[in-house]
Amino acid sequence: MKRGAVLVTLLLSIVTGCFVPTATAAAADGSTIVFQWKNTEKRSLFVRSGAWNGNKGFGWVKIQTKHNIHKFQTLRFISNNPKGATFQGSDALYEAYANKKVCTDGKCTYTDSIPVRLVMAFEYVSNYYGVDINGTLGVKTSYCIADDRSGDCPDWVDLAFAGTVFSTSSDKYPSAMTTTVEMSYSPRTRLSD
């Protein structure tokens, strides 16, 4: 009976906000490192949960919310570009390409090749966009390089890491059409296969 009373009290405390579990508090902290890896240059890279207010911010929440990238593997692929990074101050810029290929009746054409950039900051910061960091900032952002400078990635870009295939056919159009998306370190403007 005592165990049940403790459980009910604990649940009521959580629901009413009188008690916040440590894991929940840490998850809400923008300085928390949510993904970490080493790239092919043996550099340690990481992305913090970050902050985003609709106009400015950094980290994983900005990458997901503003730029529509939702897979950590996409960030890792971009940072593993064999050409390495180019630097702007203490920011390392890595790039890769998300490519879309459409095949109809065995004839294939690349229809889109979008550059995707990752910006890693190796600088020490104490506070960034209202978040206490007190260390190396990490990945500032990752986004698609588009003519309209929005940085928004189409949904298929985040699927490109997995080499996702979409197929469509119907009675009206019996020939099979497949669309494949993939990532590469150079743009695909023609078929190489």
C-alpha positions, -999 to 999 in steps of 0.1 A, spaced: 0 0 0 28 24 8 45 18 -26 12 27 -43 9 59 -24 45 69 -33 39 61 -70 7 82 -70 25 111 -52 54 109 -77 30 109 -107 10 139 -93 42 158 -87 53 152 -123 19 161 -138 16 193 -118 51 204 -125 62 203 -89 89 177 -97 109 176 -129 130 144 -135 167 150 -142 165 134 -177 137 158 -187 156 188 -174 187 178 -193 168 172 -225 154 208 -223 189 223 -220 202 236 -253 238 229 -244 232 191 -242 252 172 -268 227 150 -286 250 133 -312 288 130 -314 311 113 -340 346 114 -355 348 122 -392 373 109 -418 397 137 -408 397 123 -372 380 154 -360 355 151 -332 322 167 -342 291 170 -322 257 187 -323 240 202 -293 203 203 -288 205 240 -294 179 267 -295 155 282 -321 130 310 -317 116 311 -352 142 337 -364 176 327 -350 193 299 -331 216 270 -336 220 232 -331 197 202 -336 164 220 -330 172 246 -357 184 220 -381 152 200 -377 127 229 -374 141 254 -399 160 232 -424 140 200 -424 169 176 -417 160 149 -391 187 122 -393 220 124 -375 235 101 -402 229 129 -428 252 152 -407 278 124 -404 278 118 -442 283 155 -450 312 158 -426 330 128 -441 335 145 -474 370 132 -486 378 168 -497 376 179 -461 364 212 -448 369 247 -460 373 272 -432 357 306 -426 373 318 -394 368 291 -368 339 276 -387 345 244 -407 322 241 -438 315 206 -451 293 199 -482 277 170 -498 249 166 -524 214 151 -522 206 137 -556 173 126 -572 172 102 -601 141 92 -620 139 61 -641 111 53 -666 112 21 -687 149 16 -679 159 52 -689 173 72 -660 179 109 -655 191 129 -625 165 156 -620 179 173 -590 212 177 -571 210 199 -541 242 209 -521 238 204 -484 261 222 -460 271 215 -424 287 243 -403 309 232 -374 322 258 -350 354 249 -332 355 281 -312 350 283 -274 319 302 -264 304 310 -230 269 318 -242 253 314 -276 217 326 -284 209 326 -247 222 291 -240 251 287 -216 277 266 -234 311 272 -217 329 251 -242 333 244 -279 300 253 -297 298 223 -321 276 222 -352 259 255 -357 236 244 -385 231 222 -415 210 233 -445 204 231 -482 220 257 -504 191 270 -525 187 299 -549 161 315 -527 185 313 -497 159 299 -475 180 269 -465 149 247 -463 155 212 -476 128 192 -495 116 162 -476 134 138 -499 168 153 -490 168 137 -456 159 104 -471 189 105 -495 213 91 -469 194 58 -470 192 57 -508 154 55 -506 135 43 -537 99 54 -546 80 35 -573 48 46 -591 27 28 -617 -10 26 -626 -34 11 -651 -33 44 -670 5 45 -670 16 8 -669 53 16 -673 71 16 -640 87 48 -628 111 48 -599 126 77 -581 158 71 -562 175 96 -538 211 93 -527 239 114 -512 272 120 -529 303 143 -525 299 157 -560 268 169 -579 250 144 -602 240 161 -634 242 131 -657 242 93 -652 275 77 -644 262 41 -647 
